[in-house]
Amino acid sequence: MSKQMTLGTGFERYSKTTRREKFLAEMDRIVPWGDLCTLVYCHNNIFTIRTGYGTVRFMWKPADVLSMTAEQKRTLETWIRARTTPQKIVLRSRICMLAGEGKSNNAIADQLGTSRPTVLLWRKRFKEAGPSVCLRTPHMV
């Protein structure tokens, strides 16, 4: 583990252990990292947990495709292409378009540089109220 750096020479023996190092050392004492890695394995969002009774596998539930009409899709595409559309509306529209293509919430968040809760929020709002919800400010929703 690295130590907190001090200015000058000769003071290295007075270096202080950081809070991060203390936290990681305590966590490693409670649950050793090597032991945890041998128990849990993840590949392509499929988690495998080795227990004393065998192996348990589970996967995140994939997101449903956001259904939309051709007219709703055209409306969102128009807002995305328009140069005068505010960027918050463009982001909301892109979230809904990608959700309509069947992309996962994590993939949408990564592609657009936003968070998964934001993607979930706008998917839900679009499903409830349609594309007009993208134009509203949060206090109006």
CNS distance restraints for C-alpha pairs under 8 A (distance, minus, plus):
assign (resid   1 and name CA) (resid  21 and name CA) 7.06 0.50 0.50
assign (resid   3 and name CA) (resid  15 and name CA) 6.46 0.50 0.50
assign (resid   3 and name CA) (resid  16 and name CA) 6.66 0.50 0.50
assign (resid   3 and name CA) (resid  17 and name CA) 5.86 0.50 0.50
assign (resid   3 and name CA) (resid  18 and name CA) 6.98 0.50 0.50
assign (resid   4 and name CA) (resid  15 and name CA) 5.95 0.50 0.50
assign (resid   4 and name CA) (resid  16 and name CA) 5.90 0.50 0.50
assign (resid   4 and name CA) (resid  17 and name CA) 6.43 0.50 0.50
assign (resid   4 and name CA) (resid  18 and name CA) 6.32 0.50 0.50
assign (resid   5 and name CA) (resid  12 and name CA) 7.58 0.50 0.50
assign (resid   5 and name CA) (resid  15 and name CA) 6.65 0.50 0.50
assign (resid   6 and name CA) (resid  11 and name CA) 6.83 0.50 0.50
assign (resid   6 and name CA) (resid  12 and name CA) 6.78 0.50 0.50
assign (resid   6 and name CA) (resid  15 and name CA) 6.63 0.50 0.50
assign (resid   7 and name CA) (resid  11 and name CA) 7.70 0.50 0.50
assign (resid  11 and name CA) (resid  15 and name CA) 7.01 0.50 0.50
assign (resid  17 and name CA) (resid  21 and name CA) 6.33 0.50 0.50
assign (resid  17 and name CA) (resid  22 and name CA) 6.87 0.50 0.50
assign (resid  18 and name CA) (resid  22 and name CA) 6.36 0.50 0.50
assign (resid  19 and name CA) (resid  23 and name CA) 6.07 0.50 0.50
assign (resid  20 and name CA) (resid  24 and name CA) 6.14 0.50 0.50
assign (resid  21 and name CA) (resid  25 and name CA) 6.03 0.50 0.50
assign (resid  22 and name CA) (resid  26 and name CA) 6.17 0.50 0.50
assign (resid  23 and name CA) (resid  27 and name CA) 6.15 0.50 0.50
assign (resid  24 and name CA) (resid  28 and name CA) 6.01 0.50 0.50
assign (resid  25 and name CA) (resid  29 and name CA) 6.17 0.50 0.50
assign (resid  26 and name CA) (resid  30 and name CA) 6.31 0.50 0.50
assign (resid  27 and name CA) (resid  31 and name CA) 5.95 0.50 0.50
assign (resid  27 and name CA) (resid  32 and name CA) 7.29 0.50 0.50
assign (resid  28 and name CA) (resid  32 and name CA) 4.42 0.50 0.50
assign (resid  28 and name CA) (resid  33 and name CA) 5.91 0.50 0.50
assign (resid  31 and name CA) (resid  35 and name CA) 7.36 0.50 0.50
assign (resid  31 and name CA) (resid  36 and name CA) 6.89 0.50 0.50
assign (resid  32 and name CA) (resid  36 and name CA) 6.39 0.50 0.50
assign (resid  33 and name CA) (resid  37 and name CA) 6.20 0.50 0.50
assign (resid  34 and name CA) (resid  38 and name CA) 6.41 0.50 0.50
assign (resid  35 and name CA) (resid  39 and name CA) 6.54 0.50 0.50
assign (resid  36 and name CA) (resid  40 and name CA) 6.28 0.50 0.50
assign (resid  37 and name CA) (resid  41 and name CA) 6.80 0.50 0.50
assign (resid  38 and name CA) (resid  50 and name CA) 7.93 0.50 0.50
assign (resid  39 and name CA) (resid  49 and name CA) 5.57 0.50 0.50
assign (resid  39 and name CA) (resid  50 and name CA) 5.03 0.50 0.50
assign (resid  39 and name CA) (resid  51 and name CA) 7.22 0.50 0.50
assign (resid  40 and name CA) (resid  47 and name CA) 7.00 0.50 0.50
assign (resid  40 and name CA) (resid  48 and name CA) 5.76 0.50 0.50
assign (resid  40 and name CA) (resid  49 and name CA) 4.66 0.50 0.50
assign (resid  40 and name CA) (resid  50 and name CA) 6.58 0.50 0.50
assign (resid  41 and name CA) (resid  47 and name CA) 5.76 0.50 0.50
assign (resid  41 and name CA) (resid  48 and name CA) 5.10 0.50 0.50
assign (resid  41 and name CA) (resid  49 and name CA) 6.49 0.50 0.50
assign (resid  42 and name CA) (resid  46 and name CA) 5.57 0.50 0.50
assign (resid  42 and name CA) (resid  47 and name CA) 4.42 0.50 0.50
assign (resid  42 and name CA) (resid  48 and name CA) 6.17 0.50 0.50
assign (resid  43 and name CA) (resid  47 and name CA) 6.65 0.50 0.50
assign (resid  45 and name CA) (resid  59 and name CA) 5.93 0.50 0.50
assign (resid  45 and name CA) (resid  60 and name CA) 6.75 0.50 0.50
assign (resid  46 and name CA) (resid  57 and name CA) 6.77 0.50 0.50
assign (resid  46 and name CA) (resid  58 and name CA) 5.84 0.50 0.50
assign (resid  46 and name CA) (resid  59 and name CA) 4.70 0.50 0.50
assign (resid  46 and name CA) (resid  60 and name CA) 7.52 0.50 0.50
assign (resid  47 and name CA) (resid  57 and name CA) 5.59 0.50 0.50
assign (resid  47 and name CA) (resid  58 and name CA) 5.47 0.50 0.50
assign (resid  47 and name CA) (resid  59 and name CA) 6.16 0.50 0.50
assign (resid  48 and name CA) (resid  55 and name CA) 6.72 0.50 0.50
assign (resid  48 and name CA) (resid  56 and name CA) 5.74 0.50 0.50
assign (resid  48 and name CA) (resid  57 and name CA) 4.54 0.50 0.50
assign (resid  48 and name CA) (resid  58 and name CA) 6.80 0.50 0.50
assign (resid  49 and name CA) (resid  55 and name CA) 5.74 0.50 0.50
assign (resid  49 and name CA) (resid  56 and name CA) 5.19 0.50 0.50
assign (resid  49 and name CA) (resid  57 and name CA) 6.40 0.50 0.50
assign (resid  50 and name CA) (resid  54 and name CA) 6.09 0.50 0.50
assign (resid  50 and name CA) (resid  55 and name CA) 4.59 0.50 0.50
assign (resid  50 and name CA) (resid  56 and name CA) 6.46 0.50 0.50
assign (resid  51 and name CA) (resid  55 and name CA) 5.92 0.50 0.50
assign (resid  51 and name CA) (resid  56 and name CA) 7.46 0.50 0.50
assign (resid  62 and name CA) (resid 104 and name CA) 6.51 0.50 0.50
assign (resid  63 and name CA) (resid 102 and name CA) 7.50 0.50 0.50
assign (resid  63 and name CA) (resid 103 and name CA) 7.61 0.50 0.50
assign (resid  63 and name CA) (resid 104 and name CA) 5.59 0.50 0.50
assign (resid  63 and name CA) (resid 105 and name CA) 6.63 0.50 0.50
assign (resid  64 and name CA) (resid 102 and name CA) 6.79 0.50 0.50
assign (resid  65 and name CA) (resid  99 and name CA) 5.97 0.50 0.50
assign (resid  65 and name CA) (resid 100 and name CA) 5.38 0.50 0.50
assign (resid  65 and name CA) (resid 101 and name CA) 6.62 0.50 0.50
assign (resid  65 and name CA) (resid 102 and name CA) 4.47 0.50 0.50
assign (resid  65 and name CA) (resid 103 and name CA) 7.53 0.50 0.50
assign (resid  66 and name CA) (resid  96 and name CA) 7.32 0.50 0.50
assign (resid  66 and name CA) (resid  99 and name CA) 5.34 0.50 0.50
assign (resid  66 and name CA) (resid 100 and name CA) 4.38 0.50 0.50
assign (resid  66 and name CA) (resid 101 and name CA) 7.57 0.50 0.50
assign (resid  66 and name CA) (resid 102 and name CA) 6.98 0.50 0.50
assign (resid  66 and name CA) (resid 123 and name CA) 7.26 0.50 0.50
assign (resid  66 and name CA) (resid 127 and name CA) 7.16 0.50 0.50
assign (resid  67 and name CA) (resid 100 and name CA) 5.92 0.50 0.50
assign (resid  67 and name CA) (resid 127 and name CA) 7.79 0.50 0.50
assign (resid  68 and name CA) (resid  72 and name CA) 6.01 0.50 0.50
assign (resid  68 and name CA) (resid  73 and name CA) 6.53 0.50 0.50
assign (resid  68 and name CA) (resid 100 and name CA) 6.86 0.50 0.50
assign (resid  69 and name CA) (resid  73 and name CA) 6.27 0.50 0.50
assign (resid  70 and name CA) (resid  74 and name CA) 6.18 0.50 0.50
assign (resid  71 and name CA) (resid  75 and name CA) 6.21 0.50 0.50
assign (resid  72 and name CA) (resid  76 and name CA) 6.32 0.50 0.50
assign (resid  72 and name CA) (resid 130 and name CA) 7.46 0.50 0.50
assign (resid  72 and name CA) (resid 131 and name CA) 6.32 0.50 0.50
assign (resid  73 and name CA) (resid  77 and name CA) 6.19 0.50 0.50
assign (resid  73 and name CA) (resid  97 and name CA) 7.14 0.50 0.50
assign (resid  74 and name CA) (resid  78 and name CA) 6.08 0.50 0.50
assign (resid  75 and name CA) (resid  79 and name CA) 6.39 0.50 0.50
assign (resid  75 and name CA) (resid 131 and name CA) 7.42 0.50 0.50
assign (resid  76 and name CA) (resid  80 and name CA) 6.21 0.50 0.50
assign (resid  76 and name CA) (resid  93 and name CA) 5.42 0.50 0.50
assign (resid  76 and name CA) (resid  94 and name CA) 7.63 0.50 0.50
assign (resid  76 and name CA) (resid  97 and name CA) 7.13 0.50 0.50
assign (resid  76 and name CA) (resid 131 and name CA) 6.95 0.50 0.50
assign (resid  77 and name CA) (resid  81 and name CA) 6.17 0.50 0.50
assign (resid  77 and name CA) (resid  93 and name CA) 7.67 0.50 0.50
assign (resid  77 and name CA) (resid  97 and name CA) 7.97 0.50 0.50
assign (resid  78 and name CA) (resid  82 and name CA) 6.04 0.50 0.50
assign (resid  79 and name CA) (resid  85 and name CA) 6.10 0.50 0.50
assign (resid  79 and name CA) (resid  89 and name CA) 7.52 0.50 0.50
assign (resid  79 and name CA) (resid  90 and name CA) 6.37 0.50 0.50
assign (resid  79 and name CA) (resid  93 and name CA) 7.23 0.50 0.50
assign (resid  80 and name CA) (resid  85 and name CA) 7.28 0.50 0.50
assign (resid  80 and name CA) (resid  90 and name CA) 5.07 0.50 0.50
assign (resid  80 and name CA) (resid  93 and name CA) 6.62 0.50 0.50
assign (resid  80 and name CA) (resid  94 and name CA) 7.04 0.50 0.50
assign (resid  85 and name CA) (resid  89 and name CA) 6.74 0.50 0.50
assign (resid  85 and name CA) (resid  90 and name CA) 6.68 0.50 0.50
assign (resid  86 and name CA) (resid  90 and name CA) 6.52 0.50 0.50
assign (resid  87 and name CA) (resid  91 and name CA) 6.10 0.50 0.50
assign (resid  88 and name CA) (resid  92 and name CA) 6.30 0.50 0.50
assign (resid  89 and name CA) (resid  93 and name CA) 6.05 0.50 0.50
assign (resid  89 and name CA) (resid 134 and name CA) 5.77 0.50 0.50
assign (resid  89 and name CA) (resid 135 and name CA) 6.16 0.50 0.50
assign (resid  90 and name CA) (resid  94 and name CA) 6.05 0.50 0.50
assign (resid  91 and name CA) (resid  95 and name CA) 6.18 0.50 0.50
assign (resid  91 and name CA) (resid 112 and name CA) 7.56 0.50 0.50
assign (resid  92 and name CA) (resid  96 and name CA) 6.39 0.50 0.50
assign (resid  92 and name CA) (resid 122 and name CA) 6.48 0.50 0.50
assign (resid  92 and name CA) (resid 134 and name CA) 5.88 0.50 0.50
assign (resid  93 and name CA) (resid  97 and name CA) 6.13 0.50 0.50
assign (resid  93 and name CA) (resid 131 and name CA) 7.76 0.50 0.50
assign (resid  93 and name CA) (resid 134 and name CA) 6.68 0.50 0.50
assign (resid  94 and name CA) (resid  98 and name CA) 6.05 0.50 0.50
assign (resid  95 and name CA) (resid  99 and name CA) 6.09 0.50 0.50
assign (resid  95 and name CA) (resid 108 and name CA) 6.63 0.50 0.50
assign (resid  95 and name CA) (resid 112 and name CA) 7.86 0.50 0.50
assign (resid  95 and name CA) (resid 119 and name CA) 6.28 0.50 0.50
assign (resid  95 and name CA) (resid 122 and name CA) 7.13 0.50 0.50
assign (resid  95 and name CA) (resid 123 and name CA) 7.31 0.50 0.50
assign (resid  96 and name CA) (resid 100 and name CA) 6.07 0.50 0.50
assign (resid  96 and name CA) (resid 122 and name CA) 7.08 0.50 0.50
assign (resid  96 and name CA) (resid 123 and name CA) 6.10 0.50 0.50
assign (resid  96 and name CA) (resid 126 and name CA) 7.07 0.50 0.50
assign (resid  97 and name CA) (resid 101 and name CA) 6.44 0.50 0.50
assign (resid  98 and name CA) (resid 102 and name CA) 6.62 0.50 0.50
assign (resid  98 and name CA) (resid 103 and name CA) 5.85 0.50 0.50
assign (resid  98 and name CA) (resid 108 and name CA) 6.60 0.50 0.50
assign (resid  99 and name CA) (resid 103 and name CA) 5.45 0.50 0.50
assign (resid  99 and name CA) (resid 104 and name CA) 7.18 0.50 0.50
assign (resid  99 and name CA) (resid 105 and name CA) 7.52 0.50 0.50
assign (resid  99 and name CA) (resid 108 and name CA) 7.50 0.50 0.50
assign (resid  99 and name CA) (resid 123 and name CA) 7.16 0.50 0.50
assign (resid 103 and name CA) (resid 107 and name CA) 6.38 0.50 0.50
assign (resid 103 and name CA) (resid 108 and name CA) 6.47 0.50 0.50
assign (resid 104 and name CA) (resid 108 and name CA) 6.25 0.50 0.50
assign (resid 105 and name CA) (resid 109 and name CA) 6.18 0.50 0.50
assign (resid 105 and name CA) (resid 116 and name CA) 6.07 0.50 0.50
assign (resid 105 and name CA) (resid 119 and name CA) 6.24 0.50 0.50
assign (resid 105 and name CA) (resid 120 and name CA) 6.99 0.50 0.50
assign (resid 106 and name CA) (resid 110 and name CA) 6.12 0.50 0.50
assign (resid 106 and name CA) (resid 116 and name CA) 5.90 0.50 0.50
assign (resid 107 and name CA) (resid 111 and name CA) 6.02 0.50 0.50
assign (resid 108 and name CA) (resid 112 and name CA) 6.08 0.50 0.50
assign (resid 108 and name CA) (resid 116 and name CA) 7.92 0.50 0.50
assign (resid 108 and name CA) (resid 119 and name CA) 7.19 0.50 0.50
assign (resid 109 and name CA) (resid 113 and name CA) 5.68 0.50 0.50
assign (resid 109 and name CA) (resid 114 and name CA) 4.87 0.50 0.50
assign (resid 109 and name CA) (resid 115 and name CA) 5.28 0.50 0.50
assign (resid 109 and name CA) (resid 116 and name CA) 5.42 0.50 0.50
assign (resid 109 and name CA) (resid 118 and name CA) 7.97 0.50 0.50
assign (resid 109 and name CA) (resid 119 and name CA) 6.43 0.50 0.50
assign (resid 110 and name CA) (resid 114 and name CA) 6.65 0.50 0.50
assign (resid 110 and name CA) (resid 115 and name CA) 7.70 0.50 0.50
assign (resid 114 and name CA) (resid 118 and name CA) 6.87 0.50 0.50
assign (resid 114 and name CA) (resid 119 and name CA) 7.65 0.50 0.50
assign (resid 115 and name CA) (resid 119 and name CA) 6.62 0.50 0.50
assign (resid 116 and name CA) (resid 120 and name CA) 6.22 0.50 0.50
assign (resid 117 and name CA) (resid 121 and name CA) 6.04 0.50 0.50
assign (resid 118 and name CA) (resid 122 and name CA) 6.33 0.50 0.50
assign (resid 119 and name CA) (resid 123 and name CA) 6.09 0.50 0.50
assign (resid 120 and name CA) (resid 124 and name CA) 6.15 0.50 0.50
assign (resid 121 and name CA) (resid 125 and name CA) 6.24 0.50 0.50
assign (resid 122 and name CA) (resid 126 and name CA) 5.92 0.50 0.50
assign (resid 122 and name CA) (resid 134 and name CA) 7.89 0.50 0.50
assign (resid 123 and name CA) (resid 127 and name CA) 6.15 0.50 0.50
assign (resid 124 and name CA) (resid 128 and name CA) 6.29 0.50 0.50
assign (resid 125 and name CA) (resid 129 and name CA) 6.03 0.50 0.50
assign (resid 125 and name CA) (resid 130 and name CA) 7.40 0.50 0.50
assign (resid 125 and name CA) (resid 133 and name CA) 6.63 0.50 0.50
assign (resid 126 and name CA) (resid 130 and name CA) 4.58 0.50 0.50
assign (resid 126 and name CA) (resid 131 and name CA) 5.93 0.50 0.50
assign (resid 126 and name CA) (resid 133 and name CA) 6.34 0.50 0.50
assign (resid 126 and name CA) (resid 134 and name CA) 7.48 0.50 0.50
assign (resid 129 and name CA) (resid 133 and name CA) 5.96 0.50 0.50
assign (resid 131 and name CA) (resid 135 and name CA) 7.76 0.50 0.50
assign (resid 132 and name CA) (resid 136 and name CA) 7.22 0.50 0.50
assign (resid 133 and name CA) (resid 141 and name CA) 7.12 0.50 0.50
assign (resid 136 and name CA) (resid 140 and name CA) 5.95 0.50 0.50
assign (resid 136 and name CA) (resid 141 and name CA) 6.39 0.50 0.50
assign (resid 137 and name CA) (resid 141 and name CA) 6.71 0.50 0.50
